[in-house]
Amino acid sequence: MKTKAIVIFTICGWLLASSAAACDVCGCSSSGNLMVGMPGHQSNFVGIGWKYLSFSAWDLDGNQADDGFMQWDLRGRFALSKRFQLQASIPYNLSMRTFEGTQSQLGGMGDAMLLGSWNAIETVPDSLHKAKHLLTIGSGLKLPTGRFAVDGKSLPLPANFQLGTGSYDVVFLLNYRYQLDKWGFNLAANGRLNSVNPHAYQFGDQLGAQVFAFRWFEVGKVALMPYAGGYAEFIEADKRKGIYQYGTGGKGLYALAGLEAFAGDFAIGVSLQNPVFQSYTSQNIEANMRLSGTVSYLF
């Protein structure tokens, strides 16, 4: 049970903690598929993830818009060897805006992602090592499977509300985990480098970093893994025809907490991020608490 609980936490807990990772401000649906889990074990898994992010935004005249973004995604991982894994995720995005009593929404398939990762360093407790160390490096592509424009024209919502970026973008991750008996901590960084799409629009590059501590408990046949820490993100402003776009980009710092529950080959988890500091688009956008969840099957 101990070994399986740690495996599930490694695969799902880190993924949960980063599921609300760096996103285009007021446009997370177009980039919210930046969730790339840390593949710390050779087991395979499939799962369904969910997350919700919301923002309050003000235009130059002081009018307020309330924006919400939901994403569901089907994710999986297959180990090609003990150290190399291949992951994929396919999202469904829903973007919503309420402005002056009028509601607008846009839903559909988002940008799929394919990622390869390698366990560069992996030590397990033995006569020479008391603790476990794991360093994982990964990179991959985000594919333009989500719609960016209709009939060559912009959609009625802002560009960053679109279902996809319309471009092939490079994603990467770097993760280090330390574990001693029932305690441990995780350091991680992930990001995305965006290219220009066929409509001359380029979403801002994104970088997210987090640290959290965890501990596992066993209650009967159920293993529980609570964790807590912090998450920071930096998002460059978007460009259109090489010109930076108003109302995009920013940075934020969030308190992070979550819980994983494992029974048999299944895991259910929840996670939240609460803003501590934020500076988005010259203070014209305010981020609210972010929520996420996942259900995974390990095989």
Protein Blocks (a to p, Z undefined) as FASTA:
>chain_A
ZZmmmmmmmmmmmmmmmmmgccdehilkmmmmmcccddfbfbdcddddddddddddddfk
opacddddddddddddddfbfkbccddddddddddddeehiacddeddddddddddddfb
acdddfkbmbdcddddddddddffbcfbgghiacfbdfklpmbeoiacddddddddddeh
jbccddddddddddddfkopacdddddddddddddddehjaccdddddddddddddddee
hiacehiacddddddddddddehjbccdddddddfbdceehhiaccdddddddddddZZ
